[in-house]
Amino acid sequence: MITKCVRFANRSERFMHAYSVGLTGSQAAWAARKYRGHRTVPTHIMDDMEAAKASGQL
């Protein structure tokens, strides 16, 4: 039960950080999936978003 709470807290933290960086809901979901091993999304997220959009992943 505790591990589920920790996972939820970490995922929520990633979403909150993504929103604070300026991402929309779908962009935040993509970033949360891509950077699931990190507690926050990296600062270069916008560059990664453009690269993913260009390659058709997003």
C-alpha positions in Angstrom: 0.0 0.0 0.0 2.8 2.4 0.8 4.5 1.8 -2.5 1.3 2.8 -4.3 1.2 6.0 -2.3 4.8 6.8 -3.1 4.3 6.1 -6.8 1.2 8.3 -6.9 3.1 11.1 -5.1 6.0 10.9 -7.5 3.7 10.9 -10.6 1.8 13.8 -9.2 5.0 15.7 -8.6 6.0 15.2 -12.2 2.7 16.5 -13.4 2.8 19.5 -11.1 6.3 20.3 -12.3 5.3 19.9 -16.0 2.4 22.3 -15.5 4.7 24.8 -13.8 7.1 24.7 -16.7 4.1 25.6 -19.0 3.1 22.3 -20.6 -0.5 21.5 -21.4 -2.3 18.3 -20.1 -1.3 16.1 -23.0 2.2 17.4 -23.1 2.5 16.8 -19.3 1.2 13.2 -19.7 3.8 12.6 -22.4 6.6 14.1 -20.3 5.5 12.0 -17.2 5.7 8.8 -19.3 9.0 9.7 -20.9 10.7 10.8 -17.7 9.1 8.4 -15.3 12.4 7.6 -13.6 12.8 11.2 -12.5 10.9 13.2 -9.9 10.7 16.3 -12.1 10.8 16.8 -15.8 14.2 18.2 -17.1 14.6 21.8 -18.0 15.2 20.9 -21.7 11.7 19.4 -22.0 10.7 21.9 -24.7 13.6 20.8 -26.9 12.6 17.2 -26.4 8.9 18.1 -27.2 9.9 19.7 -30.5 12.1 16.7 -31.4 9.3 14.3 -30.6 6.8 16.3 -32.6 9.1 16.3 -35.6 9.6 12.5 -35.4 5.9 11.8 -35.0 6.1 10.4 -31.5 3.9 13.2 -30.1 
